[in-house]
Amino acid sequence: MWRPKSSEEVDRTSLEAPLAIAFAKYVEETCADFAQLRECRRYAKSGREIVSLDLKIGVPQRPIYPILPTEAISVAFFPDNEGAPWVFVAREDFPDTPHQNLMPEGQPSALCIDDRPWQDARANYTPSELMGRIVMWFDKACQGELHGTDQPYDPVFLYDSAHEVIVTSQAEQTMADGERLDIWTTDDSRKYLIVVPFDRERAASVSTAGLQVVYAEVRPDKMSRIRRAPQNLRRLVEMLKERDLDLLPALQSAVEDWLALAREDRDKAWSFCILLHMPQIHPRTGEIGSTNLSAFMCSSSGGEIGQALGILDANDSDQAGEVKYVRLFAAKPQAEGLDTIGVSVAPVHLQLNAARAKLMSGREETAIRRVAMIGAGSLGSSLAEMLVREGQFQWTIIDDDFFLPHNVSRHTLLANDLGRSKVNRLASRLHSIRGDADLIPIHENVLRGGPDGKAAGALDSADLIVDASASVTVSRWLADRPSTPRVLSTFFTPAGRSAVLMCESADRKVTLRDVEAVYLREVLTNPLLHDHHQSGQQMRFTGACRALTNRIPTSSVAVLSGLIAGSVPDASSAEDPVLKIWTMRDNGAIDCLPVPVATIRAEAADWTVLFVHSLLDELVEKRKIALPNETGGSLMGMIDYEARIISVVHALPAPKDSVGTPTSFERGKRNLRRRIDDAQTRSGGQVRYVGEWHSHPAGHSAAPSSVDMKQIEDLSVALEIDGLPAVSLIIGETDIGFLIREAHHG
């Protein structure tokens, strides 16, 4: 059992730590079949208490590790349960297993029985749970099941340094290149030390901070298992020498650098940080795992370490009093004197990079793709920041806008960015989040830059375009642009209660035009989306008549942006087109509506006509229901005169004064104008009246009759006032036909 010299034996009834009292009582009164209380001890100064017992282990016939049938266990408790109990096994030949803390030399083996934060486990931590975890640890050790697939091979260092080390992404690259490193401190407490590439211009300030860093790397093929953490610099040097790494030249070089930068140290608290890349080794198989950084801290100056190495000597003479140390020429560094330099172990934090970001966000490793995002507003900035934090994509961001005071409410930029280019400041912010983020800002209007502009080149070279401009014009321009890669468009509705994501198919046979048509049909037909495009409250942010912005809560922007960001990687990786609509309810619930995208395209009269497939299915069903009579009604859709594209998305119910017979259909007019206006309002003004549809009787095809030709001629004349063509859709027995006619003047 463990009997540290600084402790004294006490009677069980004299224990004071609450959990120690309960555990000792539990062992005596409940665990007699497999455990026997042996001794209780207390540290006089700290008040920590130790409960030791003999524990019977159910050792199998062929245990993976040489666990004894009875092991002497010592459990250390903190006063007032201020820390988690520690479980020790004092026998020197206790086997090397996973899930042991890496203790200093001379200390007993420490079992890691619980990896939860103590503040989370403390309230419900009982003696029975403690005993259960100890027993489980030994059961798993015997079966070789201690090591989880997501856990490191090496035991966890017992961090005993007052410092924590943060290694930047640039410093990681500097290590890989074998270049020099610097170390900064965040404040006077010196708790957090930042490792960065060496900067000669800042060398003087680094020296006055009293910090210096040494980096070395152990070759994987020479690495062997570490069982005990060194307590002084000599033991660290010897431990690494056993692994074919000579640390002495690196220490000598660091001391010489220190001597060149600053020759005084008596009035400063110095820290020497030794960073080591050491591969992880499985204790049983010897398998090499990942390579982690470890930080060993020496609270000594370069002069003190140089003197301990035997390459410097203190200047005790009266001459050159400002020089505290002098170099001993031709002296070779020796490890023997380094046992006076204490070593502590500090945790190392690595700056977020793409791989770590994906791991932390639960994203699977995917191929790196270049995204060109149009729009650096509230949605674009939130979307980019979330996905950069998740390690997704390389980014080119295109926008010609500037950051103004009213933007602060919903944008990720801050007040000190006012008056500056949104894309430039956003790129700077994203780079500060992830140093390895590949960001290209382009301050340009994507519609005005021309084919030779930077934006055009960025679009052509991208793997994916994300349209966050909230501009229908931009979305349709991208859909029609032949050299454009796959496009994903996303936006909020005016009231900020809904968000929409539209993504083309991977082969671009289904473009945003198709997805938009399906989206608007869903808005017009789904009762859940009745108020989808309700007008939001607007406000002027300056005195200009067009200086308007929607009044949307920042919390809504955050929620909806998060939903979109969570779907972008999967949507952009799928082969098929994607349409998702999210709606926030008043009670805080969120509806997500995924909608299948299917359209039919046809060419006629120099026009491309796009029909939503579900609309045609609806009309075929209406014909069947109306038989033997004909039926019909008005069509709603979008007409892009410049692009020569007509999208037919919806059919209004036939007015009640319509008349259908087995050989004809005459569409009525009652309430028709109101229904057309309602559809326009419900779609946010995107759809309009585009024509008519009717069915043919049983046994007849969709071929137009002379009456149909006369009707489309009359309809085109009626629409001539708007300069638009007319569409006539015919549903036959087995086929569907349509006519397009523009009024022409003789």
Secondary structure, 3 states (H helix, E strand, C coil): CCCCCCEEEECHHHCCCHHHHHHHHHHHHHCCCCEEEEEEEEECCCCCEEEEEEEECCCCCCCCCCCCCEEEEEEEECHHHCCCCEEEECCCCCCCCCCEEECECCCCEEECCCCCCHHHHHHHCCHHHHHHHHHHHHHHHHHCCCCCCCCCCCCEECCCCCCEEEECHHHHHHHHHCCCEEEEECCCCCCEEEEEECCHHHHHHHHHCCEEEEEEECCHHHCCCCCCECCEHHHHHHHHHCCCCCCHHHHHHHHHHHHHHCCCCCCCCCEEEEEEEEEEECCCCCCEEEEEEEEEEECCCHHHHHHHHCCEEECCCCCCCCCCEEECCCCCCCCHHHHHCECEEECEEECCCHHHHHHHHCCCCCCCCEEEEECCCHHHHHHHHHHHHCCCCEEEEECCCECCHHHHHCCCCCHHHCCCEHHHHHHHHHHHHCCCCCEEEECCCCCCCCCCCHHHHHHHHCCEEEECCCCHHHHHHHHHCCCCCCEEEEEECCCCCEEEEEECCCCCCCCHHHHHHHHHHHHHHCHHHCCCCCCCCEEECCCCCCCEEECCCHHHHHHHHHHHHHHHHHHHHCCCCEEEEEEECCCCCEEEEECCCCEEEEEECCEEEEEEHHHHHHHHHHHHHHCCCCCEEEEEEEEECCCCEEEEEEECCCCCCCEEECCEEECCCCCHHHHHHHHHHHCCCCCEEEEEEEECCCCCCCCCCHHHHHHHHHHHHHHHHHCCCEEEEEECCCCEEEEEECCCCC
